[in-house]
């Protein structure tokens, strides 16, 4: 099923490096729950999306969602298993805080914990080594609101918010609203406002009860290890993606034709219209987040020769990151065929094509604010 997202990656290689090529959330999206509904529904590739029976209704909730179509089909599973999903989130939150040695979730940990919750389906599927064809309905119910959790945090962090600030449920919901995290390209979140509030209270404050009822079948410690490993992988993938685009811009300028003389046309990154300063500013934010998590990355290349060396260093780094993911799954890392620059190119192309719900929005919001600040400075001088 994952091959539908990355058809150009050899199947054996995709199986060995699934979390490198695609995010854990994307691995989850292509799998179905016990009712036969794909977790991704409208986020699936078009051929798969057309096979999903979706009921759309115009949103009557106030705010950014009002009047937009929303998918109420998947909401049925969420509401049917809501209590178990909330109890599971509270129980995992308590264990996450203990492991991190913190009492509350600052924005950077909201992002990490949200990524971990969205990783539950992928964790179950990947740990089963392909034996699990469906995802339990209560896991599906947990996955859907967890997407909004990490998306809101990602937009906040990549928009420049203090990563160590601790949001209240009201502040979190306000950022969700103001950043457009309730919205997708052609639809809106279908979560009723009272469930959105209950979810924020449970995840941020631990409000609710985790007693009674059957918990989601998840082994907490390996899951939290897996969530941490895939979150760090995702941040490094974004950093690599941005660094590559910066290099492309630099090399494009060096290849740009001199007026009146023949030369190569400048290269452009698919989907991006940021100038060098805007892209650099955004890359610094991502690097700062990585530094806060203790992540190191190869130095940026200044020449073509250094770029070749940097590519090899990135490939080695991602190979080791995937090995860490594999260890959390109890799997033997793939050692005979490490990642190569061609794999990096496929991964970057996939990030370029799919990183739109949170990442691109934050990029363009940051770019707009930078331009506004520049214009204001120009006017004052």
N, C-alpha and C positions, 0 to 999 in steps of 0.2 A: 504493500500500500504506500509506503514511503517513496517508492520509485515514481509515483505519480507527481511528486513534487520536484524530483531531481532525476529525470529520465536519462540524462547524459552521464550520470555517475555509474560506473560498473556495479552491479548488484552486490558482489562480494565486498567491494570497497565501501559501499554505502552501509552495509551491515556492520563492518568493522569500525567505521568512523561516523556513525549516525549523528551523534551530538555535535560533531564538528561541522558537518555539511548542513544540518538543519537544527533548529532550536528544539528543546524538549516540548515546547508548546506546539510546534508544528508536527512533531512526531505524534502527539496526542490527537491533533485535529483530524488526521486521516483514519483514526480508529473509531469504531462504533460502540455505543453502549448496549446494554442488554435489550433495549427496545429497538435496536437496529438503526438508531440515529447517529450519524457521524458527529463527533464532538465539535468539529469545526463548522459544520453546516454551511453558512454563507461565506466562510473564510476558506473554503476548499477551492482547489483548482476548478476551473469552469466545467470540464467534463464530469467531475465527481459531483459538483454542486447541482448540476441539472438533474441528478438522480435522487436528490433529497427532497422530500415533500415538506415544503415550507409554507406556513401561514403567516402572512404579513397583515398588520393592522396599523392604522394611523395612530401615532402616539398622542395621548391626551394629557400626559404629564407636563407640568410647567417647565420652563427653562429651555435649554438648547435643543432638547429632543422633541419639543412640541411640534406636532404636525408632520413629523418625519415617519416613514415606515419603520416598524419594528417587528422582529421575528418572535412571535409568541409560541411557536412550536416547541422550541427548546426550553421555554420557561416552564412547561408542564413538568418536565423531569426535575428541574431545579426545585420547584415548590413541593413536589411530592416527597423529595428527600432532603428538604431544607434543614430540618432539625439535626439530622445526622451530619450534614455538611458543616453546619456551624459548630457542632460539638467537636468534630474532627479538627477544624481550624483552631479552636480554642486550645485543645489538647496539644496540637503540634506547636502552637505559639508558645505555650508554657515551656515545652522542652527546648524550643529554639532560644528563648530568652536565657534559660539556664546554661545552655552551651555557650552562648555569646557573652555571658556574664553581665547582662544589662537588665534593667527593670522595665523599660519602655522601648518602643520601636521608633528610632529616628528615621528620617526619610530614606537613607541609604539601606537601612535594614528592612523597611517596608518593601523596597524594591527586591532585596534578596529573598525575603520571606514570600513575597508574591510569586517570584520565579519558582521557589520551592513548591508552593501549593499547585502551580500549574504543571509542575513536573511529575505529580503523582501518577497520572495515567501512563506517561512515558516510562516511569520507573517500573511500574507493574509489567508493562509490555516487554521492555528491554530485559528485565531480570528473568522473565520467563523464556527468553531466547526464542521468541516466535510462537510459543505454545498458546499464549493468550491472544485470542482473536477478538474478544470483546472486553469492554471496560465496565465494571460494576456501575449501576445507575447512580449510587451515592457518590462515586468518584466523579462521574460526569457532572453531578450537581455541585461538587466542590470546584471543579475546573473552571466553570463558566464565570462565577463572580471573581475568582482568583485572577483571571485575565485583566479585569478592570483594576484590580489592586496593583499589579506591577505596571500596567500601562500608565496609571495616574502618577505613580512614583517616578517612572521613567521620564515622563514629561516634566515633572517638577524638577528633578535632578538635572536633566539636560537643558532645562530652561534657566539654570543658575541658582536654584534655591539652596540654602545651607543644608548640606547632606546630614548634618548632625542635629538639626532642628527636629523636635518631636511634634508631629501634627496631632491635633485633636480630631475627633471624628467630623466635626463641623468644618474644620479647615481642610481636611482631606476631601470631603464632598464638594467644597467650594472650588478646590483645584481641579477636581474631576469635571465639574461644570465649566469652569473658565477656560480650561485647556482643550476642551473638545474631546475629552477621553470617553464621553458617553456616545460619541458618534463614530461611525465607520464611513467608508466611501459612499455607500448608498442606503444606509439604515442607521438605526439607533438602538442603544441598549434597551432591553425590554423589562429590566428589573424595576418593580414598583418602588417608589420612594421609601416606603417603610421598610422594605427588605434591604435597600441600599444602606439606610441608616443602621439597621440591625447588624449588617455585615461589617460596617465600619466600626461600630461599637465592639463587636466580638473580636475583630482582628487587632484593633489598636488598643483597646482597653481590657480585653479578655472578659467583656461583659456577657453574661449568659451562663449556661451550665454545661459542663462536659460530663455530667453523670447521667446514667440511664441510657438505654438503647444500645444497639450494636454499633461499635466504632467501625470506620472504614478499614478494610483489611490491609493495613500498611504497617510495616516494621519501621518505627519512627527513626531509629538511629541511622540505618543505611539510607533511608529516604533523605534525611537532613544532610548527610554526607553528599548524596547525589545532587541535591538542590544546590548546595554550596559549590560543588565542582562545575555543574553546568552553568551557573550564574557567572562564575569567573570566566568560563569559556566564552560566554556570550559577550561579556564586556571586552575581552581581548579581540574577539571577531570584529566588533564595531571599531575598536581602535585600529586594527589592521586595515579595515575598509577605509577609514578616514585618512590614515597615513598614506595608503596607496593613491587615494584621490589627490592628496597634496603633491605627491611625487609626480603624478600625471600632469598636474597643472604646471609644475616647474619644468618638466621635460617638454611640455607643449610650448612654453614660452621660449625655451632654447631652440625649438625647431620651427618656431613661427617665422614666416618669410619676412625679410626686410622689404619695406615698400619699394616697389619697382624692380625687385629681384625674385626669381623663382625660388620656391622652397616648399617644405611640407606644411600641410594645414594643421593648426593646433588640434590636439586631442580633446575630447569632451567626455566627461563621465555621464553615463546614462542617468537621466532624471535630475541632475544637479545643475543649478544655475548660480551657485554661490561664488563670490569672488574669493581671492586668496586669503584676504584678511578675515572674512567671515568663516571660512573653512578652518583656518588656523585657530580662531577663537573657540570654535566648537570642539576641535581636537584637543585643545587644552583642558576643556571641561571633562572630557572622557578620560584623559590621562590623569587628571586629579582624582577622579573617582577610582581609577585603577590603583593609583598610589595609596589611596585611603584603605584599600583592601590588600595592600602588600603585593600587588601584581607588578612584575617587571616586564619590559618589552624591549626588543632590539632597537638600537639607536636609528634615528631616521637617516636615510642615505642622502648624500649630497651629490654623488656622481653615479654614472651608470654602473661602474665597477662595484661601488659600495652597495648599490641596489641589489646586485646579484648575491652578494654576501648576506645582506639583510633578509632576502627571500629565504635563503637556506636556514637562517637563524629562526625566522618565523615558523617555518615548516617543522623544525625540531621542537620548538616551543609548543606548537599545537599537538604534535605527536605525543608529547609528555602529558599535556592537558587531557587528551583523550584517554591516556593510560590511567590517569587519576579517576576519570569517570568510570572506566571499566572496573577498577578496583572496588568502587562503591557498589557495583552491580555483582561482585563476586565473579567477574569474568577475567580471563587471561588477556592482557593487552596484545594487540597485533604488533609483533616485533619484526616480522620478516619483510614488511612492506610499509615503511614509514611514509608520512605525508611528503609530498613534493610540491614545487611551485605550481604545477598544473592543477593540483588539488586546491591550492590557495585561490587560484583564479576562479575555479568553479564555486567555491564558498563565497567569494566576494561578489560574484555575479548574482548568487542567490540572495545575499543580504541586500544587494542593490534592488532586486526585484520585489522583495517581500517586506523590507523594513520601512513600512509606511505608516502604520497605525499610530506609533508613538514617536519613533526616531525622526522621521522627516518633518513631522509637525513641529517638534522641538527645534530642529535645525532652522526652519524658515521663520519661526517665532523669534529665535535668537537673532537671526539675520536682520529681521525687521527692526528689532530694538537697537541693534548696532547702527543701522542706517539712520534711525531717528536720532540717536545720540550724536552721530557725526554731523547730521544736519543742524542740530541745536548748537553744537560747538562752533560750526562754521558761521552761523548767524551771530553768535556773541562776539566772534573775533572780526 
